[in-house]
Amino acid sequence: MTDQRKAILYGLTTVLLWSTVATAFKLTLRYLSPVELLLCSSAFSTLLLGAILFFQGKLRQAFHLSRRDYLLSILLGFLSPFLYYLVLFKAYDLLPAQQAQPINYTWAITTSLLAVPLLKQKIGRRDWFALVISYCGVVVIATEGRPLDLHFTNPPGVALALASTVIWALYWIFNTRNSRDPIVALFVNFLCSLPFILLYYLLTAPVRMLPANGLLGAMYVGAFEMGIGFVLWLMAMKLTDNTAKISNLIFLSPFLSLVFIHFLLGEQIIPATFFGLLLIVAGLLVQKINV
């Protein structure tokens, strides 16, 4: 098998795994609170990433970094997984998965907006056009197909889903300052986030024996949303001779996700969700066009 075929296989596997996580979020939140899901999934992901680094012979690198690297990891770990997933899980707790998942997918547009003040980048007409298209899609989804009424079915849930895109965009913008091995950096970020997560959990949630179904769901989320999916995606990007071809596979994810949401969660996918998602993806594609 050629490297390009391996890259496509890794990329498609990652897309398939990431397409299941919206369903996994909702199923697991039936048994765990958002902060319980965050604590268990991030702890499992940290262990998994540490094991991957151990077998790669890179684990020692995580404990021989500069002071600047550790300070950056504290910042990034606070943003994600702590703040990002806490807000995202709360959004999923309030919204149907078919609403939360597409709205969260607009993070790339949010990144373009935040890059203007933070990275001193300019935003052109094409970017503004992409932004308008994508956020029209958000309004269609959040109002369940009644955009002119501007009556959001769950305003706090929509606000949290949009807030998660801001946090995720900030994470990636600050991550541009990171020059470390990406898996090493991710492991250290997760390690630095655990004290924030544990403190928040102890201050806000009752300590209890967690149900087995919830723990299994949290392990799935930690493995495939936070851990293995990221590693497989990195492998795909490393092996490919056409980065654009692999990165474009990610546009399959939100549509596949709706299939899992329908058949595994039992949500009836309304036409407004599909149409709104088409607008969001169209905006993202417009943004990617090279002129």
C-alpha positions in Angstrom: 0.0 0.0 0.0 1.4 3.4 -1.0 1.8 6.2 1.5 -1.0 8.2 -0.2 -3.4 5.2 0.2 -2.4 4.8 3.8 -3.0 8.6 4.3 -6.5 8.3 2.8 -7.3 5.2 5.0 -6.1 7.0 8.1 -8.1 10.1 7.1 -11.3 8.2 6.4 -10.9 6.3 9.7 -10.5 9.5 11.6 -13.6 11.1 9.9 -15.6 8.0 10.7 -14.5 8.1 14.4 -15.2 11.8 14.7 -18.6 11.3 13.1 -19.7 9.2 16.0 -18.7 11.5 18.9 -21.8 13.7 18.8 -23.9 10.6 19.3 -21.5 9.4 22.0 -21.7 12.8 23.8 -25.5 12.6 24.0 -25.6 8.9 25.0 -23.0 9.4 27.8 -24.7 12.6 29.1 -27.7 10.4 29.9 -25.6 8.9 32.7 -23.0 11.6 33.5 -23.1 15.3 34.1 -21.0 17.5 31.7 -18.2 17.9 34.3 -18.2 14.2 35.1 -17.9 13.4 31.4 -15.1 15.9 31.1 -13.2 14.5 34.1 -13.4 10.9 33.0 -12.8 11.4 29.3 -9.9 13.7 29.7 -8.2 11.5 32.3 -8.6 8.5 30.0 -7.3 10.4 27.0 -4.2 11.6 29.1 -3.4 8.0 30.0 -3.9 6.9 26.4 -1.7 9.7 24.9 1.0 8.8 27.5 0.9 5.2 26.5 1.2 6.2 22.8 4.2 8.3 23.6 5.8 5.5 25.7 5.6 3.1 22.8 7.0 5.7 20.5 9.9 6.3 22.8 8.9 10.0 23.3 7.5 10.1 26.8 10.7 11.5 28.3 10.3 14.5 26.0 7.2 15.6 27.9 9.1 16.1 31.1 12.1 17.9 29.6 10.6 21.0 28.1 11.3 24.6 28.7 9.5 26.8 31.2 8.0 28.7 28.3 6.6 25.4 26.9 5.0 24.5 30.2 3.5 27.9 30.6 2.0 27.6 27.1 0.7 24.2 28.0 -1.0 25.6 31.1 -2.8 28.2 28.9 -3.7 25.7 26.2 -4.8 23.1 28.7 -7.1 25.6 30.4 -8.6 26.4 27.0 -8.9 22.7 25.9 -9.8 20.3 27.2 -11.0 22.1 30.3 -13.0 25.1 29.1 -13.8 24.0 25.6 -15.2 20.6 26.4 -16.9 21.9 29.5 -18.8 24.4 27.5 -19.4 22.0 24.6 -20.7 19.2 26.8 -23.1 21.7 28.5 -24.3 22.7 25.0 -24.9 19.1 24.1 -26.8 18.6 27.4 -29.2 21.4 26.4 -29.5 21.0 22.6 -30.4 18.1 20.3 -27.3 16.7 18.8 -28.4 17.7 15.3 -28.2 21.3 16.5 -25.1 21.3 18.6 -22.9 19.4 16.2 -23.4 21.7 13.1 -23.2 24.9 15.1 -19.9 23.8 16.7 -18.6 23.1 13.2 -18.4 26.8 12.5 -15.2 27.1 14.6 -13.1 27.6 11.4 -15.1 30.7 10.6 -14.6 32.0 14.1 -10.9 31.4 13.9 -10.7 33.7 10.8 -12.5 36.4 12.7 -10.3 36.2 15.8 -7.1 36.0 13.7 -7.8 39.6 12.7 -7.1 41.2 16.2 -4.9 38.5 17.6 -2.7 37.6 14.6 -3.1 40.9 12.7 -4.4 39.1 9.7 -6.7 40.8 7.2 -10.2 39.4 6.4 -11.2 39.8 2.8 -14.6 39.9 1.0 -14.5 36.2 0.4 -14.1 35.6 4.1 -17.0 37.9 5.0 -19.1 36.2 2.4 -18.2 32.8 3.9 -19.0 34.1 7.4 -22.5 35.3 6.3 -23.3 32.0 4.6 -22.2 29.9 7.6 -24.0 31.9 10.2 -27.1 32.0 8.1 -26.9 28.2 8.4 -26.6 28.5 12.2 -29.7 30.7 12.4 -31.7 28.2 10.2 -30.6 25.3 12.5 -31.1 27.1 15.8 -34.6 28.3 14.8 -35.6 24.9 13.3 -36.2 26.4 9.9 -37.9 29.7 11.0 -35.1 32.2 10.6 -37.3 35.2 10.1 -38.9 34.7 13.5 -35.5 34.6 15.2 -37.1 32.4 17.8 -34.3 30.2 19.0 -35.5 26.9 20.4 -32.9 26.9 23.3 -31.0 30.2 23.5 -28.6 29.2 26.3 -27.7 26.0 24.4 -27.1 27.9 21.2 -25.0 30.5 23.0 -22.9 27.8 24.6 -22.4 26.0 21.2 -21.3 29.3 19.7 -19.1 30.0 22.7 -17.3 26.7 22.2 -16.3 27.8 18.7 -14.7 30.9 20.2 -12.7 28.9 22.8 -11.6 26.3 20.2 -10.5 29.1 17.8 -8.5 30.7 20.6 -6.9 27.3 21.3 -5.7 26.9 17.7 -4.6 30.6 17.4 -2.4 30.3 20.6 -1.3 26.9 19.4 0.5 28.6 16.5 3.2 29.5 19.0 3.8 25.8 19.6 6.8 24.2 17.9 6.9 20.9 19.9 6.0 17.4 18.7 2.2 17.6 18.4 1.5 14.4 20.4 3.9 15.4 23.1 2.3 18.9 23.2 -1.2 17.4 23.4 -0.2 15.1 26.2 1.3 17.9 28.3 -1.7 20.1 27.6 -4.0 17.4 28.9 -1.8 16.8 31.9 -1.9 20.5 32.7 -5.6 20.7 32.3 -6.4 18.0 34.9 -5.9 20.2 38.0 -8.4 22.7 36.5 -10.9 20.0 35.7 -10.6 18.2 39.1 -10.9 21.5 41.0 -14.0 22.5 39.1 -15.5 19.0 39.6 -14.9 19.1 43.4 -16.4 22.6 43.7 -19.5 22.0 41.6 -20.5 18.4 41.5 -21.3 15.8 44.2 -18.7 13.0 44.4 -20.5 9.7 43.6 -20.0 6.3 42.2 -20.4 6.7 38.5 -22.5 4.2 36.5 -20.7 1.7 34.2 -22.5 2.9 31.1 -21.3 6.5 31.7 -17.7 5.4 32.3 -17.7 3.3 29.1 -19.1 6.3 27.2 -16.4 8.6 28.7 -13.7 6.2 27.7 -15.0 6.2 24.1 -15.0 10.0 24.0 -11.6 10.2 25.5 -10.2 7.6 23.1 -11.7 8.7 19.8 -12.6 12.4 20.2 -9.5 13.5 22.1 -6.9 10.8 21.6 -6.7 8.3 18.8 -8.6 10.4 16.3 -6.0 13.2 16.7 -3.1 10.7 16.3 -4.6 9.1 13.2 -5.2 12.5 11.6 -1.6 13.5 12.2 -0.4 10.3 10.6 -2.7 10.9 7.6 -1.3 14.5 7.2 2.3 13.3 7.5 1.9 10.5 4.9 -0.1 12.4 2.2 1.4 14.1 -0.8 -1.7 16.2 -1.1 -2.7 17.9 2.1 -5.8 19.5 0.7 -7.2 16.2 -0.5 -6.9 14.8 3.1 -8.1 17.9 4.9 -11.2 18.0 2.6 -12.3 14.6 3.9 -13.4 16.4 7.1 -16.4 17.8 5.3 -17.8 14.3 5.3 -17.9 14.3 9.1 -21.0 16.4 9.9 -23.2 14.6 7.3 -22.1 11.2 8.5 -22.7 12.4 12.1 -26.4 13.1 11.2 -26.7 9.4 10.1 -25.5 8.2 13.5 -27.6 10.8 15.4 -30.7 9.5 13.6 -30.2 5.8 13.8 -28.4 5.5 17.2 -30.0 8.4 19.1 -33.3 8.2 17.4 -33.5 11.9 16.6 -35.7 12.7 13.7 -33.5 14.9 11.4 -35.6 17.8 10.3 -35.0 19.4 6.9 -33.9 22.7 8.5 -30.9 20.9 10.1 -29.8 19.4 6.8 -30.3 22.7 4.9 -28.5 24.7 7.6 -25.6 22.3 7.6 -25.3 22.7 3.8 -25.0 26.5 4.3 -22.3 26.0 7.0 -20.3 23.7 4.9 -20.8 25.9 1.8 -19.4 28.9 3.8 -16.4 26.8 4.9 -15.7 25.7 1.3 -15.9 29.3 0.1 -13.4 30.2 2.7 -11.0 27.5 1.5 -11.2 28.5 -2.2 -7.9 29.8 -3.5 -8.3 32.8 -5.8 
